Structures are given as structure tokens and as C-alpha cells.
């Protein structure tokens, strides 16, 4: 099995957006980093699928 490598990143995000997202994650029992990673995977998947479908 390939070892899972994690990378630390730094982002600049509006404080209001950050606070809303943090609250959303807390209310839904998830880590912010995990949710961001899932959204990034979905964005890449959607983009890849769109290219494949010629959209």
C-alpha cells in the first residue's frame, strides 16, 4: 500500500467566509481540512469529467 502523504498549505480567506465555514464544519462534526480536501477532489473530478464529455 502506498503511504498517504499530507501537505500543509497556507491560504488567505475572507474572515467572514472562514468563520461561516468553521461553524458549518463544527455543526456537522467534521474537520475543516477534511471538508476542503473533499471539495477539492470533487472540483477536480467534475473538471476532468467535463473535459472528457467535451463540455
Backbone as JSON Lines, residues from 0, in Angstrom:
{"i":0,"aa":"X","n":[0.85,-1.18,0.0],"ca":[0.0,0.0,0.0],"c":[0.89,1.25,0.0]}
{"i":1,"aa":"X","n":[0.5,2.24,-0.78],"ca":[1.26,3.49,-0.89],"c":[0.97,4.34,0.35]}
{"i":2,"aa":"X","n":[2.03,4.85,1.0],"ca":[1.8,5.67,2.2],"c":[1.11,6.99,1.83]}
{"i":3,"aa":"X","n":[0.22,7.43,2.7],"ca":[-0.52,8.67,2.5],"c":[0.36,9.84,2.91]}
{"i":4,"aa":"X","n":[0.62,10.74,1.98],"ca":[1.45,11.91,2.25],"c":[0.53,13.11,2.33]}
{"i":5,"aa":"X","n":[0.64,13.86,3.41],"ca":[-0.16,15.07,3.58],"c":[0.74,16.29,3.45]}
{"i":6,"aa":"X","n":[0.2,17.36,2.92],"ca":[0.97,18.59,2.73],"c":[0.27,19.73,3.46]}
{"i":7,"aa":"X","n":[1.04,20.49,4.22],"ca":[0.49,21.68,4.87],"c":[0.48,22.81,3.86]}
{"i":8,"aa":"X","n":[-0.61,23.6,3.87],"ca":[-0.71,24.73,2.97],"c":[-1.13,25.97,3.75]}
{"i":9,"aa":"X","n":[-0.96,27.1,3.12],"ca":[-1.39,28.36,3.71],"c":[-2.29,29.05,2.71]}
{"i":10,"aa":"X","n":[-3.42,29.59,3.18],"ca":[-4.37,30.28,2.3],"c":[-4.8,31.59,2.94]}
{"i":11,"aa":"X","n":[-5.2,32.5,2.09],"ca":[-5.78,33.75,2.56],"c":[-7.26,33.71,2.18]}
{"i":12,"aa":"X","n":[-8.12,33.8,3.2],"ca":[-9.56,33.67,3.01],"c":[-10.24,34.77,3.81]}
{"i":13,"aa":"X","n":[-11.32,35.3,3.26],"ca":[-12.1,36.31,3.96],"c":[-12.47,35.79,5.35]}
{"i":14,"aa":"X","n":[-12.35,36.64,6.36],"ca":[-12.65,36.23,7.73],"c":[-14.09,35.77,7.89]}
{"i":15,"aa":"X","n":[-15.02,36.45,7.21],"ca":[-16.43,36.06,7.3],"c":[-16.65,34.66,6.71]}
{"i":16,"aa":"X","n":[-16.04,34.4,5.56],"ca":[-16.18,33.09,4.92],"c":[-15.55,32.02,5.81]}
{"i":17,"aa":"X","n":[-14.38,32.32,6.35],"ca":[-13.7,31.37,7.23],"c":[-14.56,31.03,8.44]}
{"i":18,"aa":"X","n":[-15.1,32.05,9.09],"ca":[-15.91,31.82,10.3],"c":[-17.19,31.03,9.99]}
{"i":19,"aa":"X","n":[-17.82,31.36,8.87],"ca":[-19.03,30.62,8.47],"c":[-18.7,29.16,8.19]}
{"i":20,"aa":"X","n":[-17.6,28.93,7.48],"ca":[-17.2,27.56,7.13],"c":[-16.79,26.78,8.37]}
{"i":21,"aa":"X","n":[-16.08,27.44,9.27],"ca":[-15.67,26.8,10.52],"c":[-16.91,26.37,11.31]}
{"i":22,"aa":"X","n":[-17.89,27.25,11.41],"ca":[-19.13,26.92,12.11],"c":[-19.87,25.77,11.45]}
{"i":23,"aa":"X","n":[-19.91,25.78,10.12],"ca":[-20.54,24.7,9.37],"c":[-19.88,23.36,9.69]}
{"i":24,"aa":"X","n":[-18.56,23.35,9.66],"ca":[-17.83,22.11,9.94],"c":[-18.05,21.63,11.38]}
{"i":25,"aa":"X","n":[-18.03,22.55,12.32],"ca":[-18.27,22.18,13.72],"c":[-19.66,21.6,13.9]}
{"i":26,"aa":"X","n":[-20.66,22.22,13.29],"ca":[-22.04,21.74,13.41],"c":[-22.23,20.37,12.78]}
{"i":27,"aa":"X","n":[-21.4,20.06,11.79],"ca":[-21.54,18.79,11.09],"c":[-20.48,17.77,11.48]}
{"i":28,"aa":"X","n":[-19.74,18.06,12.56],"ca":[-18.77,17.12,13.11],"c":[-17.66,16.72,12.17]}
{"i":29,"aa":"X","n":[-17.11,17.69,11.44],"ca":[-16.03,17.37,10.52],"c":[-14.88,18.36,10.67]}
{"i":30,"aa":"X","n":[-13.71,17.92,10.29],"ca":[-12.54,18.8,10.29],"c":[-12.62,19.68,9.05]}
{"i":31,"aa":"X","n":[-12.21,20.93,9.2],"ca":[-12.2,21.83,8.07],"c":[-11.29,21.3,6.96]}
{"i":32,"aa":"X","n":[-10.13,20.8,7.32],"ca":[-9.19,20.33,6.31],"c":[-9.74,19.14,5.53]}
{"i":33,"aa":"X","n":[-10.46,18.27,6.22],"ca":[-11.06,17.11,5.54],"c":[-12.12,17.56,4.55]}
{"i":34,"aa":"X","n":[-12.96,18.51,4.95],"ca":[-14.01,19.01,4.06],"c":[-13.4,19.73,2.85]}
{"i":35,"aa":"X","n":[-12.37,20.54,3.07],"ca":[-11.72,21.23,1.96],"c":[-11.12,20.22,0.99]}
{"i":36,"aa":"X","n":[-10.48,19.19,1.53],"ca":[-9.89,18.15,0.68],"c":[-10.97,17.45,-0.16]}
{"i":37,"aa":"X","n":[-12.11,17.14,0.45],"ca":[-13.2,16.51,-0.3],"c":[-13.73,17.44,-1.4]}
{"i":38,"aa":"X","n":[-13.86,18.73,-1.1],"ca":[-14.34,19.68,-2.1],"c":[-13.33,19.82,-3.24]}
{"i":39,"aa":"X","n":[-12.05,19.79,-2.92],"ca":[-11.02,19.86,-3.96],"c":[-11.08,18.63,-4.87]}
{"i":40,"aa":"X","n":[-11.25,17.46,-4.27],"ca":[-11.36,16.22,-5.07],"c":[-12.56,16.3,-6.0]}
{"i":41,"aa":"X","n":[-13.7,16.78,-5.49],"ca":[-14.91,16.89,-6.3],"c":[-14.7,17.89,-7.45]}
{"i":42,"aa":"X","n":[-14.04,19.02,-7.17],"ca":[-13.8,20.02,-8.21],"c":[-12.93,19.45,-9.33]}
{"i":43,"aa":"X","n":[-11.91,18.7,-8.95],"ca":[-11.02,18.09,-9.95],"c":[-11.78,17.03,-10.73]}
{"i":44,"aa":"X","n":[-12.55,16.21,-10.04],"ca":[-13.33,15.16,-10.7],"c":[-14.32,15.77,-11.68]}
{"i":45,"aa":"X","n":[-15.03,16.81,-11.25],"ca":[-16.02,17.46,-12.11],"c":[-15.35,18.08,-13.34]}
{"i":46,"aa":"X","n":[-14.19,18.7,-13.15],"ca":[-13.46,19.31,-14.26],"c":[-12.99,18.24,-15.23]}
{"i":47,"aa":"X","n":[-12.45,17.15,-14.69],"ca":[-11.97,16.06,-15.53],"c":[-13.12,15.44,-16.31]}
{"i":48,"aa":"X","n":[-14.26,15.23,-15.67],"ca":[-15.42,14.66,-16.33],"c":[-15.92,15.6,-17.43]}
{"i":49,"aa":"X","n":[-15.95,16.88,-17.17],"ca":[-16.41,17.86,-18.16],"c":[-15.51,17.83,-19.4]}
{"i":50,"aa":"X","n":[-14.19,17.74,-19.18],"ca":[-13.26,17.67,-20.31],"c":[-13.52,16.41,-21.12]}
{"i":51,"aa":"X","n":[-13.76,15.29,-20.43],"ca":[-14.0,14.03,-21.1],"c":[-15.28,14.08,-21.93]}
{"i":52,"aa":"X","n":[-16.3,14.75,-21.39],"ca":[-17.59,14.83,-22.08],"c":[-17.61,15.93,-23.15]}
{"i":53,"aa":"X","n":[-16.51,16.69,-23.22],"ca":[-16.42,17.75,-24.24],"c":[-17.22,18.99,-23.92]}
{"i":54,"aa":"X","n":[-17.44,19.23,-22.63],"ca":[-18.21,20.42,-22.22],"c":[-17.28,21.55,-21.88]}
